Structure formats: C-alpha cells, structure tokens
Amino acid sequence: MAELHSDENQLRPETQVVQEGRPEREPGGPIIGGIAVSTTYRAGGEYIYGRSDNDTWKDLEAVLGALEAGRALVFSSGMSAISATFDLVPPGGVVVAPTAGYMNTFVQLRKLEANNRLCVRWVEIDDLKSVVAALDGAAMLFFESPVNPLLTVADVEGLIREAKRRGVLVAIDNTFATPLRQQPLKLGADVVVHSLTKALSGHSDVVLGTAVTKSDELFEKLLSYRKDSGANAGPFEAWLALRGLRTFPIRFNQAETSAKILVERLAQHPAVERVRYPGFGFMISIEVKGGARAADKACNASRIWSYATSLGGVESLWERRRRHGDEPVEVPENLVRMSVGIEHVEDLWSDLEQALTRSQS
C-alpha cells in the first residue's frame, strides 16, 4: 500500500477517502487494489490464514483509520465491532450507557447483563451531571451522539473529559455523526465504532463494521477478538465498502444540505407534531400527528421514500421505529426516523408532503 507524505494528517477527508488504501505508485501498477480471496498462504510469509488478515481489509482500514485519526479494524458487522468493544470490559465490570440509543446495542447490553457478564448503569446521555455521577467505579462509558433515533446530542467533549479523569474507558458509536462532523479519538475517546453498512459505504449492499483506536494495547485486544470469534469481513464486502467510501463526503454533504431544507419545511407541515434534528447530518426524526396509525399510514403512502430499516444509503428511507418490539420505550410510538438520501430535494419534499397529508385522512 502506498505511503502518503509526512503531512498526511493535514489532508482533508475528501482527499483521504480517495488517496488512502491505494496500491504502491509504480510504473504500470494498478490504481485500484484487488480483491484478495485466498484463505490459505504458504508458510514463511506475513500471512498464515485468511481469518487473521487480508490485503483488501488493510486497504479499507487505511482509509477508515485516516478518517478517524487512529488504527482501524474491519469487522463482519457493526454489532460485531460493538461486541468486540464490550469484550474490553473485565468480567463483572460496569458499563455506563444511555437508556435510549441504537436498539441492538440496547439488546446486547441487556443480554450481557442478564448473563452476569457485566453490569449496566443506564443514564440520560444528554444530562452531563447524571452521567458523571454514574461514572465512579465504572469500566466503560459507551454512548452515541446524536442518539438513535431521538437525535438528542450529548456533550461529547465534556463526557470524555470526565470519564478520563476517573480512568474510565470511553467508546463512542460515531455512525450518525461520521468523521466529517465528529472525531472522538481526537477528543480523547479510546474506541470509535461504526456500522460501515450505513453512510460510510453508503449503497445498502454490504453488512460491515469497524472499530478504531489510537491505543496499541486496545488494538491488539480488538484484533484478538476478531480472530478468535471469527468476526472477520468477507473480502468482496470489504472491497465494496471501500468503493463506496471513496464518494462518502460528496454523498454526505448532499444529503445534509437536503436534510436542512426538509427540516424547515417539515416544521411547518400540519401533520407533524415535532421535528428532531441535531443541526447537522442526514438524519431527521419526526413525530406524526395521529399516533402510530398515522405514522404507519404516512410511511406506506410514500413513493420515493422507502419504508425500510437502515440508513445512510444513497436512497431515502423512513420508518416508524416502535414497530420493532425491542425499541426502547423512550421512543414515541409515532416517531418516524428519516434517512435523507441524495435524490433531488424537491422530489423528496413532494413525496413527503403528499404522504404526510394522506396520513391525516
């Protein structure tokens, strides 16, 4: 893999996603790396077995590490990256986590607690004082900001500062904010995780995750978990994610521009009780007048917006989140989470307007 110049940390994200993770620059050499599919290697070299390492992973990890200013490991899914992160907690250790957040993280923590693997102190993550009060004696603070799907924003810098004062590991799910709007490792966090399935790869065609850290010790522990648990990524999926990542900033900026326009209009629509938006990013949540039935009716009436789970793709998606039985009760029954894609904003708005109007009939 080619090395960039010594000032690589000064490169903008738009340049990093294009330049990192490329083959060596040599006459006649390829511009794009290949897909390394071999599971078996001859003795005496760098690689031993396909579950341990892969050239395609390394290309992808180079880009991810540059974006988050750390060392990245690619995992088979976002949840496997989160599971690896929770494995850093010693048996019986305390994890401080938000009462509302990504549903499957919530479920995972409940299971680990039920199996006596760890203890959880649940907090309102946007209440700095209550979180700080829960940190004493904890092993890890794990949170996301903005929070999925309520889109509340935590004091990320303040939480990291207070946790580090108490010797508490800090892990942050940065899937919603992305490295374009938030780089927690630079603020002192220990681990950052992403669902690569979402905005980073951006095409709704891979299931992958990543964990990024600056610590060599934590990196080796995460790497050991990946090898021992078999949470490794397929080379085809990794190559697709890298291909999608090359256009990530362009896609993100387009979606964010549209989201800000839609937020202003949604706030004026008579079918919308409340708009939740953190002020940046491509995610919006709204509460539809008329409860769960009206919210479902709106989602089913759209022609461009797809009623579907997931987010961050080039296509616009929305869904009523409480249709999932494991969604935290803190999420209102009529809340619809919206992932803004890259379609023309006027087409997106026309579809929303007619769907929301139909929901009230």
Secondary structure as the mmCIF struct_conf table of DSSP 4:
data_model
#
loop_
_struct_conf.conf_type_id
_struct_conf.id
_struct_conf.beg_label_comp_id
_struct_conf.beg_label_asym_id
_struct_conf.beg_label_seq_id
_struct_conf.end_label_comp_id
_struct_conf.end_label_asym_id
_struct_conf.end_label_seq_id
HELX_LH_PP_P HELX_LH_PP_P1 ALA A 2 HIS A 5
TURN_TY1_P TURN_TY1_P1 SER A 6 ASP A 7
HELX_RH_3T_P HELX_RH_3T_P1 GLU A 8 GLN A 10
BEND BEND1 LEU A 11 LEU A 11
HELX_RH_AL_P HELX_RH_AL_P1 PRO A 13 GLN A 19
TURN_TY1_P TURN_TY1_P2 GLU A 20 GLY A 21
TURN_TY1_P TURN_TY1_P3 PRO A 27 GLY A 28
BEND BEND2 ILE A 31 ILE A 32
STRN STRN1 THR A 40 THR A 40
TURN_TY1_P TURN_TY1_P4 ALA A 43 GLY A 44
BEND BEND3 GLY A 45 GLU A 46
STRN STRN2 TYR A 49 TYR A 49
TURN_TY1_P TURN_TY1_P5 GLY A 50 SER A 52
HELX_RH_AL_P HELX_RH_AL_P2 ASP A 55 GLU A 68
TURN_TY1_P TURN_TY1_P6 ALA A 69 ALA A 69
BEND BEND4 GLY A 70 GLY A 70
STRN STRN3 ARG A 71 PHE A 75
BEND BEND5 SER A 76 SER A 77
HELX_RH_AL_P HELX_RH_AL_P3 GLY A 78 PHE A 86
TURN_TY1_P TURN_TY1_P7 ASP A 87 LEU A 88
BEND BEND6 VAL A 89 VAL A 89
HELX_LH_PP_P HELX_LH_PP_P2 PRO A 90 PRO A 90
TURN_TY1_P TURN_TY1_P8 PRO A 91 GLY A 92
STRN STRN4 VAL A 94 PRO A 98
BEND BEND7 THR A 99 GLY A 101
HELX_RH_AL_P HELX_RH_AL_P4 MET A 103 ALA A 114
TURN_TY1_P TURN_TY1_P9 ASN A 115 ASN A 116
BEND BEND8 ARG A 117 ARG A 117
STRN STRN5 CYS A 119 VAL A 123
TURN_TY1_P TURN_TY1_P10 ILE A 125 ASP A 126
HELX_RH_AL_P HELX_RH_AL_P5 LEU A 128 LEU A 135
TURN_TY1_P TURN_TY1_P11 ASP A 136 GLY A 137
BEND BEND9 ALA A 139 ALA A 139
STRN STRN6 MET A 140 GLU A 144
BEND BEND10 SER A 145 PRO A 146
HELX_LH_PP_P HELX_LH_PP_P3 VAL A 147 VAL A 147
TURN_TY1_P TURN_TY1_P12 ASN A 148 LEU A 150
HELX_RH_AL_P HELX_RH_AL_P6 VAL A 156 ARG A 165
TURN_TY1_P TURN_TY1_P13 ARG A 166 GLY A 167
STRN STRN7 LEU A 169 ASP A 173
TURN_TY1_P TURN_TY1_P14 THR A 175 ALA A 177
HELX_RH_AL_P HELX_RH_AL_P7 THR A 178 ARG A 181
HELX_RH_3T_P HELX_RH_3T_P2 PRO A 184 LEU A 187
TURN_TY1_P TURN_TY1_P15 GLY A 188 GLY A 188
BEND BEND11 ASP A 190 ASP A 190
STRN STRN8 VAL A 191 SER A 195
TURN_TY1_P TURN_TY1_P16 LEU A 196 SER A 201
BEND BEND12 HIS A 203 SER A 204
STRN STRN9 GLY A 209 THR A 213
BEND BEND13 LYS A 214 LYS A 214
HELX_RH_AL_P HELX_RH_AL_P8 ASP A 216 SER A 229
TURN_TY1_P TURN_TY1_P17 GLY A 230 GLY A 230
HELX_LH_PP_P HELX_LH_PP_P4 ASN A 232 GLY A 234
HELX_RH_AL_P HELX_RH_AL_P9 PRO A 235 LEU A 245
TURN_TY1_P TURN_TY1_P18 ARG A 246 THR A 247
HELX_RH_AL_P HELX_RH_AL_P10 PHE A 248 LEU A 266
TURN_TY1_P TURN_TY1_P19 ALA A 267 GLN A 268
TURN_TY1_P TURN_TY1_P20 PRO A 270 ALA A 271
STRN STRN10 VAL A 272 ARG A 276
BEND BEND14 GLY A 279 PHE A 282
STRN STRN11 MET A 283 VAL A 288
TURN_TY1_P TURN_TY1_P21 LYS A 289 GLY A 290
HELX_RH_AL_P HELX_RH_AL_P11 GLY A 291 ALA A 301
BEND BEND15 ARG A 303 TRP A 305
STRN STRN12 SER A 306 TYR A 307
BEND BEND16 THR A 309 THR A 309
BEND BEND17 GLY A 313 GLU A 315
STRN STRN13 LEU A 317 ARG A 320
HELX_RH_3T_P HELX_RH_3T_P3 ARG A 321 ARG A 323
BEND BEND18 HIS A 324 HIS A 324
TURN_TY1_P TURN_TY1_P22 GLY A 325 ASP A 326
BEND BEND19 GLU A 327 GLU A 327
TURN_TY1_P TURN_TY1_P23 VAL A 329 GLU A 330
BEND BEND20 VAL A 331 VAL A 331
TURN_TY1_P TURN_TY1_P24 GLU A 333 ASN A 334
STRN STRN14 LEU A 335 SER A 339
BEND BEND21 ILE A 342 GLU A 343
HELX_RH_AL_P HELX_RH_AL_P12 VAL A 345 SER A 359
TURN_TY1_P TURN_TY1_P25 GLN A 360 GLN A 360
#
